[in-house]
Amino acid sequence: MEQLTKVDRAEDPWFAVRTALGVGLAVVLAEPLGITVPMLPAAFALALLSGQRGAFDLRRAMVPLIIPLLAWIVSFLATATLGEPLLFTAVFMALCAAGLALMLFRAGPVGVVVIVIPTMLSIAAVTSDQSLIAMRDSMAMTGVMLTVLIIVLNLVFPPATRRIHIPRSDPHQPEKPLLDLALRSAIFAPVLLYCCAAADTNLIIMPIMVAYVLGQSDHAMRRREVIERLSATVIGAAVAMLILLAYRLMPHWPLLVAAMTLVTLYFTAKMFDGARSAVTYQFACSVTAIIVMSSFTNRDTIEIVLQRVVLSTMAALMALCLLALLEAFILAPRRRRALPVAGQPLGQEPGALA
C-alpha cells in the first residue's frame, strides 16, 4: 500500500492552511447540508486534503465523487440482500476481499475506499433501516460537498509547484496471490461478521483498523503500521479529551470549530518536518476529529475515548499476530520447499538426483 510521505514546504506552502480550513468548513457545513453523521465530513476532508501532494490535479479532485456512487450501489445491495443472511454475507465479504486485493496488489488509496464504505454500510444496515439511510445520505452529501470544497480551496490556496505527483507504490507480488488474499480474508471476515452480529456502529473502527494492517505486504511494514496507528490513536484521543473538556467549560459552537481548525493546522504543519511520520500526524488528527464529532450523541465522552483506544489496539494487534501465525504455518513451509537443495540445479526436483 502507498505510504504517505512528508510534505515539501517549497512545493506547497499553503498545505496546512488549506487542510485546516477544509476540515473547519466541513464541520460547519455538515448541519446545513443535512449530514446526520457529523464525523464523516471531517474525516473524509482530512484524508483527502492531507493526502494531496504536488500540483492540483483535477482528476484527483474528482475522487470524492466515488463516495456517493459507491454508497448508493452498496446501499442498494445491502437492502436487496439483507433478508437473505448468507447472500448478504457473501456479497459484503466479496466487496471487502476486492478492497483488500486493491490495497495489496495495486497499493492505491482506492482499495481503502472500497473497504471502508461497504464495511460502514453493512454494519449500519444490520443496525436499522434508519441507520443505513442516514449513513448512505451522509456519505453521498459528503462526497459532493468535498468535491466542490477541494476545488475551491486549491484555487484560493494553490500549491507553488506545477509538478503532478505520481504516487510511489510498492505492490505486493507474491508467488501465490490468491493464497495471500485468502489468508487476509480469513482474518478480516470474522471481524466484520462479529461487528454485524453485534449490530453496533461504534465497532466500525475494528474492521477498518484490521484492513490497514492487512493491507501491508510484509511483517515489518505491518509492525510499523501498528506502531504508528496505535501511537496516533493515543495522541488523538488525548487531544480530543482536551478539546471536549474546554467545550464543556465553554459550550460555544464557534469555539469548537475554531479548536478543530487549529488542531488540524497543528497536525498538518507537523507533516512538513515533524519528528514522527506523516501517517502518525494524519491519523492522530483523524482520531481527534472523529472522537470530537462523535461526542454529540447520548454517549459519555470517556466511554467514546476508551472504546476507541481499546478497540483500535485489539484489532491492530490481533491482525498483526494472526497473519504472522498463518504465514508461519502455511506460507513459510511452502517457501522452504521451493528453495533448491544445496548442490542441486535450480528448477530440478529434489528426487531427480537419486
Steps between C-alpha positions, in 0.01 A plus 500: 500500500623851418667669797414860581811719465603828664398822326756719323451852638649657186249319278190557710537775764120526542453127568427530874275805461305341215445175691403673827249727327360200314437310823355809670265572209396134483402513868307826452316388183399157630183613677368742230547229236306247706794269574384305804828312555723800582827306526492410128564848348788574740664157457468488120607864459812437706587179314460652154662839564791371708570233239552758225857535371639711216291719271123501502368227271136530396475125446596432862256771608223286350587210735238608762229432242580130539361521854132575412508262202636212706276586795182475289610175332599335828185627670289343224685169538453511877127566469455229235687228689431581866211251510735220390780488760725262304474707182549823697815358660637369170446831318671711763783253552562512124503881503744513790722234338508716187604798714775297666623387158516860378689608814743211475561449128438854368625691806254782441256700716199372305525170687451681830180662369372167366546346846391789722169585331360142476618432856324804643183445299478127578518565875252786467263276297475232769459767769184654353349631176524854635871455575566376146313789341673756724843353422434479126360853468779644716764331282334620181473862613851491645647387167324775304592767756866399510531504121399867494695584817828348379483681166423838662772467765760406240405804292525733799808335658675328207823297527812682383610222264368378166637152553227240489560253779542138390436268796797282590345165568649158563233243413522161665611239244486157664537169320144402596291820522172316556645321803626827648159659445324196649708520819417867544132444423492219757603756765283788379180299453443397866560858616239636260258219588538575871431871445192419290376249759544761774309753283695786657635781281744591778702190403572627147858586593587131550474374139648826371806468725536133405489596129777758543726235652413224253557737208876501566710251305751372761525459875741792551264741324204363694684543830587860407137563402378371836748714696419814302124464515481400866728786607290734287183366664632580848617848394174578322289374790694718747455811281129423458461478878654845540271649233189345654603610849537857375166474319331380820630808679410733211226333293510728196486348150735760340766419761474129419536567126798726568659233721456233230649733238801589716567138597489400132735788419744380766500135388524578129779753560690216669469308172765732355788409729366343821693233684234235440376361169235676290262207561524551877408869480220438249345214698534683833310794353239263356449332839458841664240608243303175521491492882402868526227474237373170647461660842175671396306182571354370822820312583748610764823658376724276711320195362559615141872561559564176688302295249693650210839431657414147618334390175778645284768328709320164501430506127850606392685252724262217409550557126878523541533182708249285312646576158851431630381161631324410177804596295727296729285186478385523138728721293837430666496121434411563136789744464742253660389226262549737209867565593752288303698234686873573538684380188176453307441699179216751509171364375593134562281286723663388829468132408647542151861460621438150640 
